[in-house]
Amino acid sequence: MDTKSEVRPLAARYIDIIDYGEAWDLQKEYVSEIDKGERVETLLLLQHPPTYTLGTDRHPEHLLLAPEVLSERGISVYEIDRGGDITYHGPGQLVGYPLIYLDAKGLNLHGFLRDLEQVILDWLADYGIVGDRKPEYTGVWVGDEKIAAIGIKFNKSRLRRGFVTSHGFALNIKAGIGQEGFSGIVPCGIQEYGVTSFEDLTGIEMDLERAAREILPHFMKRFDFSPG
C-alpha cells in the first residue's frame, strides 16, 4: 500500500502497563500534535490491565459478565471510537497503536487494515507460524483461532487532506489469555471461532518487550518508515 511519497521518520515507544483510559488520552494528544506537525508519526507498543472495549459497531449483549462480576475481577469497560465490536485487552497481550498520517491521494483505507494484518503475519512467519486472514473478518488467524484483533479510527486531518490513524492491533502473546479474558465476551461478535496466542502455538516463552522490538522492523518496512 503506497501511503507515502518518501521514507519518513517513525518514533516508537514501549510502555509496559498503562491504563486504557490514560492510553486513549495519550493517543488523542499525539494525533493532534502529529496533525499539526509538532510530533513525528509514532507507534505505541504496550500492555493494558484487564479491559473490555466496545467499538462503534458495539453489541452490548456480547459482554457476558454482570457489572458486579466485572468489579470483582477488576476488569474495566470502555465504549470507544474505533471500528468493530467488543474485544479484550490484558497483560500478556501486545497492543500496538500506529499514530500515522495517511494522505488522501490514492488512499485505500481497507488496504491500511490489510497492511497491519501483514505486519503480524510476517512476524509470525519468523517463527514458522502460518497465519491467515478470513475475508469476512478483520484480524489475523491461525486456522480457526484468532491471534490478533484489529480496530482503527481514521481521524480526519484538520490541516491537511488526509487522516491520522489511532487505535490499532492487539496480538495475543502469553499462553492462556483466551481463557482468562475472552471467556467473558463474544470476541468481536464472532461465535463460531476460538482465540489463541503465540505461546499456545509454539510453547516458546516470549517477553512482551522482545515481541515489540521484533515487530517494529516489520511495521517500518511495510509502511516505509525510517527510525525517528
N, C-alpha and C positions, 0 to 999 in steps of 0.2 A: 504493500500500500504506500503510495507516494504522497505523504502529507507534508513534506518539507522540501524546499529547493536546495538546501545546503545542510551540512552537518552542523549541529548546534550543541552547545554545552548542556549537560544534564547534571543537576545536583541530586545526590542520593543520600537519604538519611534513614538509619535504622534506629527504631525505638523498641525496647524490649517489651514493655507492657504499658499501655496508655488507655485510659477510659474512653469509651466510644464517643461520648459527647464532646470530650476535650479534643479528640482527633477530628471530629466533624467540624468544630470551630476552627481548628488549625487549617483544615482544607479550605474553608471559605476565605480565611485570611490570605493563604497562599494564592488561591485562584485570583483574587482581586489584585494582588501585587504582581503576579505574572501578567495579567491583562494590561496593567499599567507600565510594564517593562521595568518594574522595581525589583524583580526577583527572577532568576533563571528558572526554567522549567525544572520540575522536581519529581522524583519518585520516592514516596514514603513507603518504607517496609517496616512492619510492626506486628505486634500481637495485641489483642484486646482481652480484658476479663470476660467471663461468660455473658454473652449478649445476644438477643434476638433483634434483628432489624426487619422491618416491613417496608418494602419499596412501594412505588406508585401503583403497581398492579396488585396491591395487597388484598388478601382474603383473610380477615381476622380469624375465621374458623380453622385456618391451618396452624394456628397456635393452639396446642392441645393441652397446655397446662393452665390451671386456675391461678389467679393472682397470688393467692396465699402460698401456693407451691413455688411459684417463681421467687417470691420473697424468701422462703425457706432455703432455696437453692442458691440464692444470691445472683439471680440472672436478671439483668436489665433488659428493658424493651424500648426500642425507638422506632417511631414512624418517620421515615426519611424520604429524601427526594431523588433517589436513584431509581432506575428501572427495575422491574422484577417484583417477585413476591417476597416471601419470608425466608430468611436464612439464619444460620448460627455463626457466631464468632466466639472464639475462646482460646485459652492457652494451648499451644501445640498446633496452631493454625497460623500460617504466614499470610498476612494481609498486605496487599500492595495497592497504593493509591497513586496512579500516574496523574500528575497535575501538569498537563502539557497543552500547548496551543495547536489547534488544527485550523489551518487556513481554509476558507470556504471554497476556494477554487479547486474543482475536481474532487471535493470531499466525499468520501464514502463512509458513512457512519457505521454501517454494518461491517465494512471492511476493517474498521478500527477494532471492533469486537473480535473478529477472526484473527487479527494480528496479536491481540492479547492472549487468545487461546494458543496461538502458535508459540509464543514465548514459553508457556508452560509445557506444551508438547515437546519442544526442543530440549528443555531441561530434563524432563522425564526420560527422553531418549538417551541422554548421557548415562543413565543407569539401566538401560536396556528395557525400560517400561514402554510398551506400545500404547500410547494414549490415542484417543479418537474424539470426534465430535458426533453429536446427534443432531441431524438437520432441524428437528423441531424444537431443540432446546439450546440456549447459550450455555457454555461451560466446557469443561474438559472431563472426559470419561475414560475409564479403563474397563472394557467390557460393558456391563450394565450397571456399573457403580460409578458415582460421580466423585471425582477427586478435587475439582476446583469449580467454584461458582464465580460468575462474573456479572456485575451490575454497574452501569456507568450513568453519570449525569453529564450532559453536554451543556455547559453554561455559555450562553450567548455572550460574545465579547461586547463590551460597551464602547470600545475604542477602535476595533478592527472588524474586518469581515470574516468572522470565523467563530470558533468556540474554544473554551478552556475546559478540559475534562476534569472530573472529580469522581470519587468513589473508585472502584476497581475490581480486583480479584481477591479471592480467599482460597488458599491452597492448603489442603489438609496434610499435615506432616506427621504428627505423632499418632502412634497406634491407639486404637480405641476411641478416637474422637467422635466417630459416627455414633457409638453407643452413648457417649457422655452427653452430647449436646443436641444431636439431630433427632434423638428419640422423642423429644418434646414438641416436635413440629412435623408438618408435611413439607419437607425442604423444597423451596421454590414451587410448591404446589404439585410436585411430582410424586405420585403414589406408587408407581409400578417399578421404580428402580431404587437401588440402595446407594450407600455412601461408603467410600474407602479412604485410605490415607497412604502416604509414601511408605511409612514404616510397616503398615499392614501388608503391603505388596512385596516389600523387599526384605524385611527383617533387619534392615540397617538402621541403627540409631542415628538420627540426624539432628544436629543442633540447628535451631531456627536462624541464628545469625549466619551460620555457614550456608544454609539454603538461600538466604537473602544475597550473600556475596556471589553465589553461583548463578543465580537467576539474573542478576544485574547485567552482565555482559550480553546475555541473550536479549534482554529488553533493549539495550543500547543498539545492538546490531539490527534488530527488527525495525526500530524506529529512527535509525540513522542519527544517533547521538554520539557525542564525544564527552569524556569526563569533564564535569564542571568545576 
